[in-house]
Amino acid sequence: MYSTFESDKKLVKYHPSARQLEVEKMEFYAFAHFTVNTFTDLEWGNGTEPEEIFNPTEFDANQWVNALKSAGIKGLILTCKHHDGFCLWPSAYTEHSVKNSPFKHGKGDVVREVSEACARGNIKFGVYLSPWDRNCPLYGQGKAYDDYFCSQLTELLTQYGELFSVWFDGACGEGPNGKRQIYDWERYYALIRKLQPNACISISGPDIRWCGNESGQTRESEWSVLPTEFYTPEEVAANSQKSDDTSFREKKVDCMARDLGSREFLEGAKDYRWYPSETDVSIRPGWFYHASEDDRVRSAENLIDIWYRTVGGNSMLLLNIPPDRRGLFHETDVQRLREMGEYIDRTFAVNLAENATVTSDKDDGYHTADALKTDSYDEYFKTFDGENTAEILIELAKKSDVTHIVMKEHIPMGQRIEKYTVYAELENGVWKTVESGTTVGYKRIMKFDSVHTDKIRISITDSRICPILSFVGVY
């Protein structure tokens, strides 16, 4: 087992790259699944759909972006090509694209319009490109297909501005020759690093890790430092959906181990890496729009619960909102996003800690607890090396009804905290436990029954090495 100071020092030396940190700071971003499937009422197309079926006559990317911003969403990843092979941009390498559809008389480019709407709305843009193409005759032929795939990937990487994410799933099937395509992942990665060095390569990629399910389930203890050999693209493919079956997205049991970062789990690993979790889930039962699901849109309460457990549990939230056949987000989906955003804005409007006195029982003499009042990585609280516990006292300006506390580790220096408890002082001077937990990581949001108090005490009782926090908020 890992129990020595030197072993723990090794674990915390891993931290996010600049590109990873920027995506983690986004916290909450969106998927938009849109293709011929929207018009065939399927989840997976077979690649033989006629191009003329794609005709969103009221398409409005600005409507998408405005709806996303109402929920506080910071970016959008578009399914530029799903397994059916239909391209939402006029690719020079296939006829199976919008250029042969009635959409804007064959002159349309959905990818361009969405990327430009994101830029106008000041949210980031990313692309999904399915590695499985059921339309391309080269699929299953090795390098010939990789050449084709890289040509289309190059179009997306060079024609639509800066990307924050290039998102690959593990989809893989047989080509016309009856053979499976063996993807040249390293070639794909090198191309992305060359053309979009600031983009994170997600899921079947080295930067962002799949949480292991599509039902919104999360881990209580989510670690960002994992063994280097853990969760390869092949493992992603093995755990991914294998057929057009909506029950996969309704599974309540995580596909992956519940414990991914404890000392016991990490024992014996050859090396480690920073590999943060992303939770992808759809606002509807399906990933694509189906009119039959208009009355099955997740409630605002359910979406908020998922947000608490993901954004507030050291994972990023990727929420899918599928455009309908008009090319718009459905009115019910738009309403849910607005309700979600209004709740979050209302709940976290005033940080009571901003005007509080924040002290600690120990620090290293330079990085004091007063730095925790500012949500920034420019300053942070830190104890001396070897001091693995700390108590932080927050004295509010007046007694208030408190329902939420937010903690953030200074992840540019790794993830450290393994156990904490939070107390509030009641009217009679008794300290009440309001929350206890394990990991913090990028962010931990604690929600509890209201307590009327002017004193909050955070007790960090276990940390891999000296704990370092960048922010504490009280709401």
C-alpha positions in Angstrom: 0.0 0.0 0.0 1.0 3.6 -0.5 1.5 5.0 3.0 4.9 6.7 2.9 5.5 10.4 2.5 7.7 9.8 -0.5 5.0 7.8 -2.3 2.4 10.5 -1.7 4.8 13.1 -3.0 5.1 11.2 -6.2 1.3 11.1 -6.6 0.8 14.8 -6.2 3.4 15.9 -8.7 0.9 15.1 -11.5 -1.2 18.1 -12.4 -3.2 19.4 -15.4 -1.7 20.6 -18.6 -2.7 24.1 -19.7 -5.3 22.7 -22.1 -6.7 20.4 -19.4 -6.9 23.2 -16.9 -8.8 25.4 -19.3 -11.4 22.8 -19.9 -11.8 21.9 -16.2 -12.4 25.6 -15.6 -15.3 25.5 -18.1 -17.0 23.0 -15.8 -20.2 22.6 -17.8 -20.5 22.4 -21.6 -22.9 20.9 -24.1 -23.2 18.3 -26.9 -25.5 18.7 -29.9 -26.3 15.4 -31.7 -27.6 16.4 -35.2 -27.5 14.5 -38.5 -29.7 12.4 -40.8 -30.8 10.4 -37.7 -32.8 13.4 -36.7 -34.9 12.9 -39.8 -35.1 9.1 -39.8 -36.0 8.9 -36.1 -33.0 6.6 -35.4 -30.1 6.7 -33.0 -27.6 5.1 -35.3 -27.8 5.5 -39.1 -26.5 2.8 -41.4 -24.8 5.1 -43.9 -27.3 4.5 -46.8 -29.6 7.4 -45.9 -30.3 9.7 -48.9 -28.7 13.1 -48.5 -31.9 14.9 -49.4 -33.5 13.8 -46.1 -31.4 16.4 -44.2 -33.4 19.6 -44.4 -33.7 21.7 -41.2 -35.8 24.5 -42.6 -35.7 26.8 -39.5 -32.1 26.1 -38.5 -30.8 28.8 -36.1 -27.5 28.2 -34.3 -28.0 31.5 -32.4 -31.0 30.0 -30.7 -28.9 27.0 -29.6 -26.2 29.3 -28.1 -28.7 31.5 -26.3 -30.4 28.5 -24.8 -27.1 27.1 -23.6 -25.9 30.4 -22.1 -29.2 30.6 -20.1 -28.0 27.5 -18.2 -24.5 28.8 -17.7 -23.0 26.4 -20.3 -19.5 27.5 -21.5 -19.0 25.5 -24.7 -20.6 23.3 -27.4 -19.4 20.2 -29.1 -21.2 19.4 -32.4 -21.5 15.9 -33.9 -19.9 17.0 -37.2 -20.1 13.3 -38.4 -21.8 10.4 -36.6 -21.5 6.7 -37.4 -23.7 7.2 -40.5 -20.9 9.1 -42.2 -23.0 12.1 -43.1 -21.0 15.3 -42.8 -22.5 18.5 -41.5 -19.9 20.5 -43.5 -19.3 20.3 -47.3 -16.4 17.9 -47.0 -14.2 17.6 -50.1 -13.7 13.9 -49.4 -17.3 12.5 -49.7 -20.5 13.1 -51.4 -22.4 12.1 -48.3 -22.7 15.6 -46.8 -24.8 18.8 -46.6 -23.5 19.9 -50.0 -25.9 17.3 -51.6 -28.8 18.1 -49.3 -31.7 20.6 -49.7 -30.3 22.5 -46.7 -29.7 26.1 -48.0 -29.8 24.6 -51.6 -26.6 22.7 -51.0 -24.7 25.8 -50.0 -25.1 25.3 -46.2 -22.4 24.5 -43.6 -23.8 23.6 -40.2 -20.4 23.4 -38.7 -19.5 26.9 -39.8 -22.8 28.4 -38.6 -22.5 26.8 -35.2 -18.9 27.7 -34.7 -19.6 31.3 -35.7 -22.7 31.5 -33.4 -20.5 30.2 -30.5 -17.9 32.9 -31.2 -20.7 35.6 -31.2 -22.1 34.2 -28.0 -18.6 34.0 -26.4 -18.8 30.3 -25.7 -16.2 27.8 -26.9 -16.6 25.4 -29.8 -15.6 21.7 -30.2 -16.0 18.9 -32.7 -17.1 15.3 -32.5 -16.0 13.1 -35.4 -17.0 9.5 -35.3 -14.1 7.1 -36.1 -16.6 4.7 -37.4 -18.0 5.6 -40.8 -20.7 3.3 -42.1 -20.9 5.1 -45.5 -17.2 5.1 -46.4 -16.1 2.1 -48.6 -12.6 2.4 -47.3 -13.6 1.5 -43.7 -11.8 -1.7 -42.7 -8.9 -1.2 -45.1 -6.4 0.1 -42.6 -4.2 3.0 -43.8 -6.5 3.9 -46.7 -9.3 4.7 -44.3 -6.9 6.4 -41.9 -5.9 8.7 -44.7 -9.5 9.5 -45.4 -10.3 10.1 -41.8 -7.3 12.4 -41.3 -8.3 14.4 -44.4 -11.7 15.1 -42.9 -10.2 15.7 -39.5 -7.9 18.3 -41.1 -10.8 20.1 -42.6 -12.4 20.4 -39.2 -9.2 21.4 -37.5 -8.3 24.1 -40.0 -11.5 25.7 -41.2 -13.6 26.5 -38.0 -11.4 28.6 -35.7 -10.0 27.5 -32.4 -11.4 24.4 -30.8 -11.5 23.5 -27.1 -12.3 19.8 -27.7 -11.9 17.1 -30.2 -14.2 14.3 -29.0 -13.8 10.7 -30.1 -15.9 7.8 -28.9 -14.9 4.1 -29.1 -17.4 3.2 -31.9 -16.0 0.4 -34.2 -17.6 -2.0 -36.6 -17.0 -4.0 -39.7 -16.3 -2.4 -43.1 -17.6 -3.6 -46.4 -14.7 -6.1 -46.6 -15.9 -7.7 -43.3 -12.9 -6.4 -41.4 -12.8 -4.1 -38.5 -10.8 -0.9 -38.8 -7.8 -0.7 -36.5 -7.6 3.0 -35.7 -4.3 4.7 -35.8 -4.9 6.8 -32.7 -1.4 8.1 -32.4 -1.6 9.5 -35.9 -4.9 11.2 -35.1 -3.5 12.6 -31.9 -0.4 14.0 -33.6 -2.5 15.7 -36.2 -4.6 17.4 -33.5 -1.6 18.5 -31.5 -0.1 20.0 -34.6 -3.2 21.9 -35.9 -5.1 22.6 -32.6 -2.5 22.4 -29.8 -4.9 23.9 -27.3 -7.7 21.4 -27.8 -8.3 18.6 -25.4 -8.6 15.2 -27.0 -11.5 13.6 -25.1 -12.7 10.1 -24.2 -10.8 8.0 -26.7 -7.9 10.3 -26.1 -5.2 11.3 -23.6 -6.7 14.4 -22.1 -10.2 13.9 -20.7 -11.6 10.6 -19.3 -15.0 9.1 -19.8 -16.8 8.6 -16.5 -17.9 5.1 -17.6 -21.6 5.5 -18.2 -24.2 7.7 -20.0 -26.8 7.8 -17.3 -25.4 10.6 -15.2 -24.0 8.3 -12.4 -21.0 9.6 -10.5 -18.5 8.5 -7.9 -18.4 9.8 -4.4 -14.6 9.9 -4.5 -13.4 11.1 -8.0 -9.6 11.2 -8.5 -7.9 12.9 -11.4 -4.5 11.0 -11.0 -4.7 7.5 -12.5 -2.3 4.9 -13.7 -0.8 5.7 -17.1 -1.9 2.3 -18.5 -5.5 2.7 -17.3 -8.4 3.1 -19.8 -6.9 2.9 -23.2 -9.1 3.6 -26.4 -9.6 -0.2 -26.6 -11.0 -0.2 -23.1 -13.3 2.7 -24.0 -14.5 0.7 -27.0 -15.1 -2.4 -24.9 -17.3 -0.5 -22.4 -19.1 1.6 -25.0 -22.5 1.1 -26.5 -22.5 -1.8 -28.9 -25.9 -1.3 -30.6 -28.8 1.1 -31.1 -30.2 0.4 -27.7 -31.5 3.2 -25.4 -31.3 1.0 -22.3 -27.5 1.5 -22.3 -28.1 5.2 -21.5 -30.4 4.2 -18.6 -28.1 1.9 -16.8 -27.7 2.7 -13.1 -24.5 0.8 -12.6 -21.2 2.4 -13.6 -19.3 0.5 -16.3 -16.1 1.2 -14.5 -14.6 0.5 -11.1 -16.0 2.6 -8.3 -12.5 3.2 -6.9 -10.1 4.8 -9.4 -7.6 6.7 -7.4 -7.2 5.4 -3.8 -3.7 4.3 -2.7 -4.8 0.7 -2.9 -5.9 1.1 -6.5 -2.7 2.9 -7.5 -0.5 0.3 -5.8 1.9 -1.3 -8.3 1.2 1.1 -11.2 4.3 1.8 -13.4 3.5 5.5 -13.8 0.6 8.0 -13.5 -1.1 10.8 -15.3 -3.6 13.6 -14.8 -6.7 12.3 -16.4 -9.8 14.1 -15.2 -13.4 12.8 -15.5 -16.1 14.0 -17.9 -19.7 12.9 -17.4 -21.7 12.8 -20.6 -25.5 12.5 -20.4 -28.5 13.5 -22.6 -31.3 15.7 -21.6 -33.6 13.1 -23.2 -33.5 9.3 -23.3 -31.9 9.4 -26.7 -28.9 11.3 -28.0 -30.8 12.4 -31.1 -34.2 14.1 -31.3 -37.3 12.0 -31.3 -40.7 13.6 -31.1 -41.9 10.6 -29.0 -39.6 11.8 -26.3 -40.9 15.3 -26.0 -42.6 14.3 -22.7 -39.5 12.5 -21.4 -37.2 15.5 -21.1 -35.3 15.5 -17.7 -36.8 17.7 -15.1 -34.9 20.8 -13.9 -34.6 19.1 -10.5 -32.9 16.0 -12.1 -30.6 18.2 -14.2 -29.6 20.2 -11.1 -28.9 17.0 -9.2 -26.6 15.8 -11.9 -24.9 19.2 -12.0 -24.2 19.1 -8.2 -22.7 15.6 -8.5 -20.6 16.3 -11.5 -19.4 19.9 -11.4 -19.5 19.6 -7.6 -17.8 16.3 -7.5 -14.6 16.8 -9.5 -16.0 15.9 -12.9 -17.0 18.0 -15.9 -20.6 17.9 -17.2 -21.2 17.3 -20.9 -25.0 17.7 -21.4 -26.5 16.7 -24.7 -29.4 18.8 -26.2 -30.5 17.4 -29.6 -31.8 19.8 -32.2 -35.2 18.8 -33.7 -36.1 18.6 -37.4 -36.6 22.3 -37.6 -33.0 22.8 -36.6 -33.9 24.3 -33.2 -33.7 23.2 -29.6 -37.2 22.1 -28.6 -39.2 24.5 -26.4 -39.2 22.0 -23.5 -35.5 21.6 -23.6 -35.0 25.3 -23.7 -37.2 25.8 -20.7 -35.3 23.2 -18.7 -32.0 24.9 -19.5 -33.4 28.2 -18.4 -34.8 26.8 -15.2 -31.5 25.2 -14.4 -29.5 28.3 -15.0 -31.9 30.4 -12.9 -31.5 28.1 -10.0 -27.7 28.1 -10.2 -27.5 31.9 -10.5 -29.9 32.4 -7.6 -28.3 29.9 -5.3 -24.7 31.1 -5.8 -25.4 34.9 -6.3 -23.8 36.0 -3.0 -20.7 34.5 -1.5 -20.9 35.2 2.2 -17.2 34.4 2.6 -16.1 37.4 0.5 -16.6 39.7 3.5 -15.7 37.1 6.2 -12.6 36.7 8.3 -10.8 33.5 7.2 -8.0 32.1 9.3 -6.4 28.7 9.9 -4.6 26.9 12.7 -1.5 26.6 10.5 0.0 27.8 7.2 3.4 28.0 5.7 3.9 31.7 6.6 3.3 32.9 3.0 0.1 31.3 1.8 -2.5 32.2 4.4 -6.2 31.3 4.6 -7.2 34.9 3.6 -6.4 33.9 0.0 -9.4 31.6 0.0 -11.8 34.5 -0.4 -10.8 34.9 -4.0 -11.7 32.4 -6.6 -8.3 32.4 -8.4 -5.2 30.3 -8.9 -3.1 33.4 -8.4 -3.2 32.9 -4.6 -3.8 29.9 -2.4 -3.7 28.5 1.1 -1.0 26.0 2.0 0.5 24.4 5.1 4.1 23.5 5.6 5.4 20.4 3.8 4.7 17.4 6.0 1.7 19.1 7.7 -1.1 17.0 6.2 -4.0 18.3 8.3 -5.5 21.8 8.8 -8.4 23.6 10.3 -9.9 26.7 8.5 -12.3 29.0 10.4 -14.7 31.3 8.5 -16.2 34.0 10.6 -19.1 35.6 8.7 -20.0 39.3 9.0 -23.3 38.3 10.5 -25.4 35.3 11.2 -26.9 33.9 8.0 -28.8 30.9 6.7 -26.2 28.8 5.0 -27.0 25.9 2.7 -23.9 25.5 0.5 -20.2 25.5 0.8 -17.8 25.2 -2.1 -14.1 24.1 -1.8 -11.5 24.1 -4.6 -8.1 22.6 -4.4 -5.2 24.4 -6.1 -5.0 21.7 -8.8 -2.0 23.4 -10.7 -0.1 21.7 -7.8 -2.0 18.4 -8.0 -4.9 16.7 -6.1 -4.2 16.0 -2.4 -7.1 16.0 0.0 -8.4 12.6 1.0 -10.8 13.4 3.9 -12.5 16.4 5.4 -15.4 17.4 7.7 -17.3 20.7 7.8 -18.9 22.1 10.9 -21.2 25.1 11.6 -21.6 26.7 15.0 -25.2 26.8 16.3 -26.9 29.4 18.6 -26.0 27.5 21.7 -22.3 27.3 20.8 -22.4 23.7 19.8 -20.7 22.7 16.6 -22.8 20.7 14.2 -21.4 18.5 11.4 -23.0 19.7 8.1 -20.9 17.7 5.7 -18.0 15.2 5.5 -16.4 13.7 2.5 -13.2 12.4 0.8 -11.9 14.0 -2.4 -12.1 17.7 -3.4 -10.1 18.1 -6.6 -11.1 20.9 -9.0 -14.3 21.6 -7.0 -16.5 20.1 -4.3 -20.0 21.6 -3.8 -21.6 20.7 -0.5 -25.4 21.1 -0.2 -27.1 20.6 3.2 -30.1 21.6 5.2 -30.0 25.3 6.2 -28.1 26.2 9.3 -28.2 29.7 10.9 -24.7 30.5 11.8 -21.8 33.0 11.6 -19.0 30.5 12.0 -17.9 27.7 9.7 -15.0 25.3 10.4 -13.4 23.1 7.8 -11.3 20.3 9.1 -9.0 18.6 6.6 -8.1 15.4 8.4 -6.1 13.5 5.7 -4.1 14.6 2.7 -1.5 12.9 0.6 0.9 15.7 1.4 0.3 19.3 2.7 -3.2 20.4 1.5 -3.4 23.4 -0.8 -6.7 25.1 -1.4 -7.5 28.0 -3.8 -11.0 28.9 -2.8 -13.8 28.5 -0.3 -17.2 29.9 -0.8 -20.2 30.1 1.6 -23.8 30.5 0.2 
